[in-house]
Amino acid sequence: MLKIITTSLILLCLPLSYLFSLNYKERIVGKHDDEVLGVFVNEADSKVATCSLDETIKIWSIPEGKELVTMKGHLGQVNNLSFSGNDKWIASASGDHTVRVWDVETGEQLKIFRGHTDQVIGVYFSQDDSSTFIASTSFDKTVKLWDYRLGTEIKTLRDHTEPTNNVAYSYDGDFIASCSDDKSIKIWSTDLETKEPVMTLLGHDAPVLTVLYSFDSKKLASSDQDGVIKIWSMPDGKLLNSWKAHDELVQDISFAEDNTTLVSASLDKKVKLWNSTNSKLLWEFNAGVEIWSVDLVYDATTIVLGCVDGTVRFLEKQK
């Protein structure tokens, strides 16, 4: 999830108990031809992008759930995607070993980045207003940084010993986090001359599948193949909290604007909302289908699911 968020007076004035005291209603808004692997809500909370094993990317309107555009061009499954900070572009990561950039309004393919030698699993735009940089991770065990404007690879980061699974920029623009089957998380400086990790975070007992910074860049959330979620303080890397969140792997997590509420989804068919400070379960829902990907709007009133059966689902808070 990639968004530059302004302070929400509504969320700050209302306790979390109010936010989660109302029910959510599920709505299937559309469908891919195969499993939905990635979900990403834009900064404006007006659109969500999804990607799939069917090699396509789709954009849907929020809150209507109308399919706006389908992007085709990848020659393999699309594993992940990221809106740019200015909401103009989408970067995608694919089994065809490429990172591609697309125009959000027209669906036109703008750039193709080649350099990875295996599936590209994670991709993330930088959060600067110009959205200049893109980070990517691959089963080739590397993290790469690309300059979108110049269309070139800037640097390759090598320290993971097993395939890398996902990547995230900090919202202050200072760091990149990557995670791997080697059970580690590595923090890298965005300084273009630095190629060694700033630190390595250890503590997961299974392959780490995803990492994500909170909007204030003070926390990093991670999840693994055993269904465990961990919260780390940043930039010192101290472990703040750890809990068994799901019975199956957790492929995707996302913070709400308060930097505390966290959503998780799993192949155990459940989506859950947590207080990440004390691991208190705030709400859960059984979708009846395995879930690969999840994101939410800033105040958690709409949660978007990408599911194994190809469906894109909105969970909408009822008034």
N, C-alpha and C positions, 0 to 999 in steps of 0.2 A: 504494500500500500504506500503510495507516494503522494503526499499532499503538504502544501504550505498552509498552515491553519491560522486563522485569526481567532482571538479569544472569543469564546461563546459565553455571553452573559447568562443565557438560559441555563447552560449546563453548570456554570459556576454557582448559580443561585439555588439550584435544585439538588437535593441529596440524591445519591445513587439509589437509595431505597425507592424513591419516587420513579426514577427512570425505569426500574425493572419491576415495578409493581403492576404494570399492565401487560397484557398478553400480546404475543406476536402471532400473526396469521401468515401462513405460507401461501405463495403464489408462484406457479411455474410460468415464467414469462416467455420462454423460448427454448430452442434445442439446437445443439450441434449434432452432427452425424456420428460422433463418437465421444469418448470420455472428455470432460472439461478439466483441463489440467491447471489452468491459471485464471485468476480473477483479480481485477485491479480497478478501483474507483478513482476518478480524477479529482483534482484539487477542488473544483467547484461543486462537487457532489451532484453533478448533472448527468454524468455518463459513467458506465462501467464497461470495461473491455474484458473479453473472455477469450481463451485460446484452447486448442483441442488436439487430440490425436488425429482428427480429421484434416489437419494441416492448415486450418483457417483461424482467423481472428475475427471476432464479431464485436460490435459496439452497440450498447443498448442505452436507451434514455432512462434517467431516474427523475421522478418516481414512476413514470408511465410503463417502463419495461418494453418500449417499442424497439425493435431491431432497426438500427440506423444504417449500418454498412457492414459488409463482409469483405475481409482482406484476404486475397489469395496470392501465393507466390512461393511460399516455403515448399521444399521438396521432402519434408519429413514432418513428424509431429511437432507442434509448437508447445514447448514445455513451460514457458513463462513469459511474462510481458510486464511493461511498466509505462505509465504515462510520463511525459515530460512535465517538469514543474509548471510550465506555462500552458499546459493542456493542449498544445498544438500537435504533438507527435506521440507515437507509441514505438517503443523498442521491443523487439520480440527475440526469444531464444529458441533454437530449434534443433531437432535431431539431425538436420542436414548440415550441422557444424557451423551455421552462420548466425550472426546477429543482424537483424534488419530493422529499419526505421520507416515508419509509415505516417502519412498525413491523416490526421484524425477525421477531418471533414470529408475528404474525397476518397480515402482508402488507398491513395496512390502510394506505391513503394518508392521511397526517396533514396535510401542508402542500403548497401549490403556490405557487411564487415566480415571478412574471411581471415582466418588465422588459427582458430581452434582446430584440433585434430581429432576431436570426438564430439559427441552430443553437447550442445550448449544447454545448460540446465537453468541457470539463473541469469537475470538481467535487471539492471536498475539505472535509471537516469539520475544524474546529480540534481540537487535541489536549488541550484542557483537560478535566477530569473531567466538567464539565457539558455539554461539546460544544455550546457556545453559538453558534458562528459557522460559516458555510459560505462558501467562496469559489468563484466560478465564472468560466469564460472562455467566449468566444463568437466565432463568425465575425464578429460586429459590431465586433470589434477592442477590446472592453472587458474589464476584470476587475471583477466585482461582489462585494461583501461583504454577506452577509445575516445577520440575527439570527434564529436558528431559534426561540428562545423567544417573541419578539415577533411573528414572522412578517413582518418588514419588511426592506426594503433599507436598508443603512447608508450605503454610499458606492459610487460608480462611479469606477474608475481608468482614465484615458485617457492613453496615451503610445505604445502600439504603433501602427504604421502599416499593418499588415496583419492578417488574422484571427489571433486568439489560439487556441492549440491545447490547452494544458493548464496546470494550476495545482497548487501544493503548498504546504502549511503547513510551517514549521519546527516541530520537536518541542518547542522551548523556547517556542513561541508568539509569537515576536517579529517574524517575517517571513513574507511570502508571495512565492513565485516564480512567474512566468508566462513562457510561451514562445510564439513566434509565427512565422508565415510570413515576417516581416520579418527572420528569422535572428538575432534577439536574445532574450536572457533579461532580464527586469526583476525587480528585488528591491524589494518594497514593505514599508513599515512597517505593522504591524497597529494602530498608533495610529489611533484613529478620526478624528482631525482631519487627518491627513497624507494628501495625495492625489498627491504627486509621488513618482516612484520614488527609492529610496535610491541605486541604482546600476543601470547597464545593462551586461550582460556580452556582449561581442562576440567572435567567433572561429569560429562555425559558418559554413560556406559554403553551407548549404542550410537550408530551413525547419526550425525546431526543433520537434519533435513532442511531447516530454515532458520534464518536470523532476521531480526527487524529492530530498528531503533525506534524509541518513542519520539514524539514530535519535538520535545525539548532537548533531545540528544543525551539525556541523563541516564537512560536505561537502554539495555539491549535485551530483547527476548529471544529465546532459542527453543526449538523443539526437536524431538528425536524419534527414532524408529520404534522405541518402546512406549511412546505416548507420554513422555516426560517433558514438562516445560520448565525452563529455568529463566530467572531474571537476574541480570548483572548490572551493577552500577557502572556508569561511564563518566570519565574516561579511565578510572582506576582499575576496572575489571574485577571488582569484588562481587562474589556471589551473594545476592540478596535473598533469593527465594528459589525453591525447587519443589515440584510436586508431580505426582502421577495424575495426569489430567484425563487420559483416555485409555481404552483397552487395546487400541490398535495405534498404528503410526499416526503422527500429527505432521501433515505435510505443509500446513499453512496456519498462520496466526496474524493478528493485526491489533494495533492499539486504537482506542478511541481518543478523542481530543483531550480528555483529562489526563492522559499519560499514565493512567492507572488501570482503567477498564480494558480488558484484553479479551478478544474473541478467538476461539480455537475450533477447528473442525477436523474430523478424523474418518478413517475407513471403518470405524465402529458405528458409523451412520449418525453420530451425534455432533451437534454444534453447541458450544457452551460459552457463556460469558463469565469472566472471573474478575475479582479484585486481585490484581497481580501483586499487591503489597503483602497480603496475608493469605493468598490462594483460596479465598472464600468463593464458593460457587454461587453466582448471582442468578443464573437462569440456564436451563438446558432444553434442548429440543431434539427429538429423534426424527430425522428426515425419512427414515425407512429405506435409504439408499446410501452407499458409500460416498463420502465427500472428499474430494481432492483439494479444493481451494475455497477460500473465504475472504471477504473484505466487508467493510461497513462504512456508512457515512459518518461524519464527524461526531454526531451525538448518539450514534448507535440506534437510531430509530428505523433504519433499514439495514439489513444484513443480506449480503449476496453470497450464494453458494454455487460452486461448480461441481457437478456430480458425475459419478461413474456412468450413469445411464444417458449422459449427454445433455441433461437438462440444466438450465440456468434458473435458479429459484431466488425469489425475494422473500425474506422474512420481514414483515412490516409491523411495527408497533401499533397496536390498536388504541384509539383515543377513548 
